[in-house]
Amino acid sequence: MFGLLLRPFRTLIVVGIAFVAGFLYAGSRAADACAAAGGQIQQNVCYGATE
């Protein structure tokens, strides 16, 4: 019975971890795309990209 009470909390933790991982992955991809276009990331904004 105690396991049934913990299931919603485990689900929230797993969803939270997946959200943070996706957020970090998207930020990394954006930085790579900015660098490939010849720009620089300053305060989370790409400056100087040519494409």
BELKAUR-V507142 format. One record per backbone hydrogen bond with DSSP energy under -0.5 kcal/mol. CO is the residue of the C=O (numbers start at 0). NH is the residue of the N-H. E is the energy in kcal/mol with one decimal. If there is no record, write none. Layout:
CO_NH_E, CO_NH_E
This chain:
0_4_-1.0, 1_5_-1.1, 2_6_-1.1, 5_9_-2.4, 6_10_-2.3, 7_11_-2.2, 8_12_-2.1, 9_13_-2.5, 10_14_-2.5, 11_15_-2.4, 12_16_-2.4, 13_17_-2.3, 14_18_-2.2, 15_19_-2.3, 16_20_-2.4, 17_21_-2.3, 18_22_-2.3, 19_23_-2.4, 20_24_-2.3, 21_25_-2.4, 22_26_-2.0, 23_27_-2.0, 24_28_-2.3, 25_29_-2.2, 26_30_-2.0, 27_31_-2.2, 28_32_-2.4, 29_33_-2.2, 30_34_-2.3, 31_35_-2.3, 32_36_-1.3, 33_38_-2.8, 34_37_-1.4, 36_49_-2.4, 39_41_-0.6, 39_46_-2.9, 41_44_-1.1, 44_41_-2.7, 44_46_-0.5, 46_39_-2.5
